[in-house]
Amino acid sequence: MNSRLFAALALLVGALSLLSCVDSEQTQEVLLQKDKEAIEKFLKENPVSSVKEYSEPLEGFYMFWQVSTKAERNNLSRGDTVTVNYVGKTLDKKIFDTSIEQIAKDNGIFSTQRKYQPLRYAVGYGITITGFEFAISMMHPGEKATVIFPSRLGYGTQASGGIPANSPLIFELDLVQVKKGPNITP
C-alpha cells in the first residue's frame, strides 16, 4: 500500500515538474510565429485586392478594405452599437460562420435554429473575439474589409465549433451602421 502511494506521489511530482519547465511566454511566441508564417504564406498564395490596407506584421494582423469611405478617423467608442454582416473563415478558406443566410446555405453550415441577420452588439464589452473587434474599430459605416489575424486574437488554444485550436482566422466584414452609445455626448 505504501509503495503504491509513493509511486502515485512520485508520478504527480514528476508531472508537475515537467509542466513547470514549459514557459508559457515561449509557447505563445512559438504559436504566434507559426501563425504569422501561415498567414504570410496564405497572403502570398491568395492576394487580397484592396483600396486601402493596414498591417501590423509583428502581430500578424492584416486588414484590406474593398470599400472605404473618405472619413479620416473612426470615432467608435465603448458602448457604441455596431451592426455588421460578416463571413468567418479559416486559412483553408472553410467558412465556419456567417450572418448571411445564402452564404450559410451555399457552404453547408445553414441552421434552421438561427436567424440570419447582421450582428448587432455594443463595442468594448468583449462580446466578440479581439481580432474581430479591433478590425471593426478601424472601420466606418459603409466600409467593407477583409481582416486576417493570428489565433491569439481569435479563439487561441481553444477549439470552437468548426474552428480547430490555434487557427488564424479570416473575416469579411461589412459595417452597416454605428449608433453612438449612452456614454457619448454629441
ZIJO-V776488 format. One record per residue. N is the residue number from 1. PHI is phi in degrees with one decimal (NA if undefined). Layout:
N & PHI
N & PHI
This chain:
1 & NA
2 & -63.3
3 & -69.1
4 & -66.3
5 & -62.0
6 & -62.7
7 & -64.1
8 & -64.3
9 & -64.4
10 & -63.0
11 & -63.4
12 & -63.2
13 & -63.1
14 & -63.0
15 & -64.1
16 & -64.4
17 & -68.2
18 & -66.1
19 & -63.8
20 & -71.4
21 & -78.1
22 & -82.2
23 & -87.7
24 & -61.1
25 & -63.3
26 & -65.5
27 & -62.2
28 & -63.3
29 & -64.6
30 & -64.3
31 & -62.3
32 & -62.8
33 & -62.2
34 & -63.2
35 & -61.8
36 & -61.8
37 & -63.4
38 & -64.6
39 & -65.9
40 & -62.1
41 & -63.2
42 & -57.9
43 & -65.5
44 & -65.8
45 & -84.9
46 & -135.8
47 & -58.5
48 & -103.6
49 & -73.5
50 & -158.3
51 & -103.3
52 & -156.1
53 & -135.4
54 & -143.6
55 & -148.2
56 & -131.5
57 & -56.5
58 & -64.0
59 & -94.9
60 & 78.6
61 & -104.4
62 & -133.5
63 & -137.2
64 & -129.1
65 & -87.9
66 & -90.1
67 & -133.4
68 & -131.4
69 & -89.6
70 & -85.5
71 & -57.8
72 & -76.4
73 & -136.9
74 & -86.3
75 & -103.0
76 & -65.4
77 & -128.1
78 & -56.4
79 & 97.9
80 & -68.1
81 & -103.3
82 & -107.4
83 & -123.2
84 & -142.2
85 & -90.1
86 & -151.1
87 & -132.8
88 & -104.8
89 & -137.9
90 & -91.9
91 & -64.7
92 & -85.5
93 & 70.0
94 & -79.1
95 & -77.6
96 & -109.9
97 & -163.2
98 & -160.1
99 & -94.5
100 & -107.3
101 & -55.6
102 & -63.1
103 & -66.4
104 & -61.4
105 & -63.7
106 & -65.0
107 & -112.7
108 & 69.1
109 & -119.1
110 & -65.5
111 & -129.5
112 & -70.3
113 & -80.9
114 & -114.2
115 & -99.3
116 & -85.3
117 & -164.0
118 & -57.8
119 & -71.5
120 & -125.5
121 & -154.2
122 & -86.6
123 & -73.3
124 & 92.6
125 & -119.0
126 & 70.2
127 & -74.9
128 & -112.8
129 & -70.4
130 & -56.3
131 & -62.6
132 & -63.0
133 & -66.3
134 & -62.8
135 & -61.7
136 & -59.7
137 & -64.9
138 & -98.5
139 & -108.0
140 & -118.8
141 & -53.5
142 & 92.9
143 & -87.6
144 & -126.0
145 & -148.7
146 & -113.2
147 & -123.2
148 & -130.4
149 & -149.4
150 & -71.9
151 & -59.3
152 & -67.5
153 & -95.4
154 & -114.1
155 & -102.6
156 & 58.3
157 & -81.8
158 & -96.1
159 & -75.7
160 & -144.2
161 & 58.4
162 & -88.2
163 & -102.6
164 & -67.3
165 & -58.5
166 & 58.2
167 & -104.7
168 & -63.2
169 & -124.2
170 & -123.6
171 & -128.6
172 & -96.7
173 & -119.1
174 & -133.0
175 & -79.0
176 & -81.1
177 & -155.7
178 & -128.2
179 & -115.6
180 & -60.2
181 & -82.8
182 & -67.5
183 & -82.9
184 & -102.6
185 & -105.1
186 & -67.5
